[in-house]
Amino acid sequence: MVCLLLLMGGVAIAKARAPQSSQSIDRTPVRKFDLARYMGTWYEIARFDHKFERGLEAVQTTYTLEPDNRVKVENSGYDVRKGRRSVAVGKGRATDIPGRLRVSFFWIFYSDYNVLELGPDYGWALVGSSSPKYLWILSRTPTLPQETLDEILHLARQRGYDTEGLIYVDQSL
């Protein structure tokens, strides 16, 4: 009996520590999406930790519409370890699904970029990918009112994201 209880306890702990499965996340993009209106500069309010942005603060992304609905994507952030701004330029393209772009920062390797939620005036966005490991909260301004941020976090949790893992970006640098 004790062995069975220990085994069940171990399974429960392993499940609690396991990363979110992609089946438990609703990655459906917004139904109505105006690509031209989405263009411009966005400030990163929060994100999940990942290698390509680790150590960056004051992160911004500027989207520029190019011919044939191609999108120039310029990410920049202040690298605290190096003491300077880091810039990465990528490319994106619209898909047949509103709110879903395909974005690449390396050669021919594209990833899904899903605009999951949008503020009514395109003032903020919740963005994910095809993997549950990626989530961003973006804003047209360097900060968001707490009430708005709480609403976005609620929407992310409704979609199955564990928002406890978000890193909040210092935009004051």
N, C-alpha and C positions, 0 to 999 in steps of 0.2 A: 504494500500500500504506500509506504514511504517513497519507494522508488518511482511508483507511478505519479505521485504528487510532485516529486522533484523533476521528473521528465516533463510533465505538463507545465510546471513553472518555467522550465528552461525554454520550452517552445513559445510560451507567452512572451518571455523576455526577448527572444530572438525576433519574434514578429514585431514587437514594439520598436526594436532598433533597426529593423530592415528599412531600406529606402522605400519611398512611396512607389507603388507599382503604377505603371502607365495606364492600367485599366481603371484605377480609382480616380484618375484626374480627368475632368471635363476640359478638353482642349479646343472646344468648338469656338471658332472666331465669331465676332459680332456679325449680325446679319446685314446691317447697312454700314457701308464703309466708303468714304470719299478719299481716295488716295491723294489727290491734290491738296485737300484740306489737312491731311496728316503730315505733309511736308513741313520742314522748318526745324527749329531747335527744340530738343526735349532734354530736361534735366532728370538724371536718375535719382529717385528718392530712396529706393530700396531694391535689393536684389538677393538672390541666393548666391552663396559663395561658389566661385568657379575659378579655375586656373587663369584664364585669360583676362580677368579683371582684378585679380587678387592684389591688394595693396593700393588700389586706386581710389582716390577721393575726388570730389568736384567733377564727377563724370557727366559728360554731355554727349548727345548724339544729334547730328544734323543730317536730315534727309533732304535730298535735292532731286526733284523730278527731272529726268533726262528724256531724250527722244525714245519713242516706242515703249513708254511706260516703264523704262528702266529707272532705278533709283540709286543714286550715289549715297553711300552710308559712311559718315565720318564720325568715328567714336574717339573721344579724347577724355583723358582724366589725369589728375595730378598723381604721379607715382611718388608716394611718400618715402620709399626707400632710396630712390635716385634723386629726389629733390627737384624733379622737373616734370613737365607735361609730356604724356605719352599719347601718340595719335595712331590710329589704325583706320585705313580707308578700305571699304568693301563695296560690294555691289548687291543690288537687290532687284527682284522682278516680281510683278504682280502675278497672281495665279487666277484661275477661274473661280476660286472661292473668295468671296468678299472677306476682307480682314486677314487674309493669309498671304504673306509674301515668302519668297525663297531668298535667303540672304547668304552671301559668301564673303569670307575674308581670306580665303586660301584657294587659289587656283579654280578648279571646277567643282569643289565640294560645297554644296549648298545645304542649308538647314531651314526648317520651317520657322517662320516668325509669325506667331498668331496673336493678333490684337483681340484679346479675350473680352475686354470691357473698355468702354470709352465714356468719358464725361460728356454730358449733353452738348457742351460747346467745344469739344476736342481739347479741353484744358488739362486732362489727365488720361492716362491709359494704363491698363493692366496687360502685360505681354508675357506670353509663354512660348514654348516650342513643342516639338514632338516628344521631348523628354520631360519627365516630371522634375528633373534636376535644375531646370531653368525657369526663373520667374523674375520679372522686373515690374516695378511701379515707376512710371514716368510722369513728368509734369511739365507744363510750359513755363513754370516758374520754379525757382530754386527750392521753394518750400511749399507745402500744402497745409491748409487748415487741418487741425486734428480731427475735426468732424468728417472731413472728406477722406482723410487717410483711414479712419475707422471704417467708413463705408467701403472703401476699396479692399481693405483687409477682410471684411465680412464677405464680400463677393468672391475673393480668392479662396476663402475657407469653404464657401458653398460649392466651389468647383473641385474641392478635394485637396487643395494645397495646405501644407503645414506651414503656416506663416511665422511660427516661432523661429524658424531658421533664417529669416530675412536679416540682411545686413543693411543698416540705414546709413546712407551716404552723406558725408559732411560736404555740403556745397559752399562752405564759407572760405575755402582756400583759394 
